[in-house]
């Protein structure tokens, strides 16, 4: 088919459609969409609540909670950096630094200290979430 042809029902030439991506490009976009996770979902709020509520995670649960909180925290830190809200709000800048620091620390092997580490991570996550919502970088959670 040529670049422009007449189509039945049309009285003027129409250019052939040009797909925006190659097949490989479409696959990359599909993979990114499939890996995408929302910044704030019920899991984030559930994970924060699980650590900050009266329940104390068992020794067997600490690593799983740490991994989940670390993932949520890093996503929000990246959003805060990308949105440049830290340039307007010193508290957000402090939370980004605290989030980066605590997110890269090893979880203590002592159970009591490990729970304290989880709670510091959860409080940082909760405060950062609150500041990002206040700056309208995120909508309030479900």
C-alpha positions as CSV (number, residue, x, y, z in Angstrom):
1,X,0.0,0.0,0.0
2,X,1.3,3.4,-0.8
3,X,1.8,6.2,1.7
4,X,-1.6,7.8,0.7
5,X,-4.5,6.0,-0.9
6,X,-8.1,6.6,-1.4
7,X,-10.4,4.6,0.8
8,X,-14.0,3.6,0.0
9,X,-16.3,6.2,1.5
10,X,-13.5,8.9,1.7
11,X,-13.2,11.6,-0.8
12,X,-9.6,12.6,0.2
13,X,-6.3,10.6,0.5
14,X,-5.6,8.9,3.8
15,X,-2.1,8.0,4.9
16,X,-1.4,4.5,6.1
17,X,-1.2,4.1,9.8
18,X,2.3,3.9,11.3
19,X,2.5,2.0,14.6
20,X,4.3,4.0,17.3
21,X,6.4,1.0,18.3
22,X,8.1,-2.0,16.8
23,X,7.2,-5.4,18.0
24,X,10.1,-5.3,20.4
25,X,9.1,-1.9,21.6
26,X,5.5,-3.0,22.3
27,X,6.9,-6.0,24.3
28,X,9.0,-3.6,26.5
29,X,5.9,-1.4,27.1
30,X,3.8,-4.5,28.0
31,X,6.5,-5.8,30.4
32,X,6.6,-2.4,32.1
33,X,2.9,-2.3,32.5
34,X,2.8,-5.8,33.9
35,X,5.5,-5.0,36.5
36,X,3.8,-1.7,37.5
37,X,2.5,-1.4,41.0
38,X,0.6,1.6,42.3
39,X,2.5,3.8,44.8
40,X,-0.3,3.6,47.4
41,X,-2.5,0.6,47.6
42,X,-4.2,-1.4,50.3
43,X,-1.1,-3.4,50.8
44,X,1.1,-0.4,51.8
45,X,-1.4,0.7,54.4
46,X,-1.9,-2.9,55.6
47,X,1.9,-3.4,55.9
48,X,2.3,-0.2,57.9
49,X,-0.6,-1.1,60.2
50,X,0.7,-4.6,60.7
51,X,4.0,-3.2,62.1
52,X,2.6,-0.2,64.1
53,X,-0.5,-1.9,65.6
54,X,-0.4,-3.6,69.0
55,X,0.7,-6.9,67.4
56,X,4.4,-7.6,67.5
57,X,5.8,-9.5,64.4
58,X,7.4,-12.8,65.3
59,X,11.0,-13.6,64.5
60,X,9.9,-15.5,61.4
61,X,7.8,-12.5,60.1
62,X,10.5,-9.8,60.6
63,X,12.3,-10.3,57.3
64,X,9.1,-10.4,55.2
65,X,7.8,-7.2,56.8
66,X,11.2,-5.6,56.3
67,X,11.3,-6.5,52.6
68,X,7.8,-5.2,52.0
69,X,8.2,-2.0,54.0
70,X,11.5,-1.4,52.2
71,X,9.9,-1.7,48.8
72,X,7.1,0.7,49.7
73,X,9.5,3.1,51.2
74,X,11.8,3.2,48.2
75,X,8.9,3.7,45.8
76,X,7.7,6.7,47.9
77,X,11.2,8.1,48.2
78,X,11.6,7.9,44.4
79,X,8.3,9.6,43.9
80,X,9.2,12.4,46.3
81,X,12.5,12.9,44.5
82,X,10.9,12.8,41.1
83,X,8.2,15.3,42.0
84,X,10.8,17.7,43.5
85,X,8.6,18.3,46.5
86,X,11.6,18.2,48.7
87,X,12.7,21.5,47.2
88,X,9.6,23.1,48.7
89,X,9.4,21.2,52.0
90,X,12.3,20.6,54.2
91,X,10.4,17.9,56.2
92,X,10.1,15.9,53.0
93,X,13.8,16.3,52.3
94,X,14.5,15.0,55.8
95,X,12.1,12.0,55.3
96,X,13.8,11.2,52.0
97,X,17.2,11.1,53.7
98,X,15.8,9.0,56.6
99,X,14.0,6.7,54.2
100,X,17.2,6.1,52.2
101,X,19.2,5.5,55.3
102,X,16.8,3.1,57.1
103,X,15.9,1.4,53.8
104,X,19.5,0.3,53.2
105,X,20.3,-0.7,56.8
106,X,20.5,-4.4,57.7
107,X,17.7,-5.7,59.9
108,X,19.2,-6.4,63.3
109,X,19.4,-10.0,64.3
110,X,18.1,-9.3,67.8
111,X,14.3,-9.7,67.7
112,X,13.5,-6.7,69.9
113,X,15.8,-4.4,67.9
114,X,14.5,-5.8,64.6
115,X,11.0,-4.9,65.6
116,X,12.2,-1.4,66.5
117,X,13.8,-1.2,63.1
118,X,10.5,-2.2,61.4
119,X,8.6,0.4,63.4
120,X,11.0,3.2,62.4
121,X,10.7,2.2,58.8
122,X,6.9,2.1,59.1
123,X,6.8,5.5,60.8
124,X,9.0,7.0,58.2
125,X,6.8,5.5,55.5
126,X,3.7,6.8,57.1
127,X,5.1,10.3,57.6
128,X,6.3,10.5,54.0
129,X,3.0,9.3,52.7
130,X,1.2,11.9,54.7
131,X,3.5,14.7,53.4
132,X,3.1,13.5,49.8
133,X,-0.7,13.5,50.1
134,X,-0.5,17.0,51.6
135,X,1.5,18.2,48.6
136,X,-1.0,16.4,46.3
137,X,1.7,14.1,44.9
138,X,-0.6,11.2,45.8
139,X,-4.3,10.8,46.5
140,X,-5.3,9.6,49.9
141,X,-5.3,5.8,50.3
142,X,-8.3,3.6,49.8
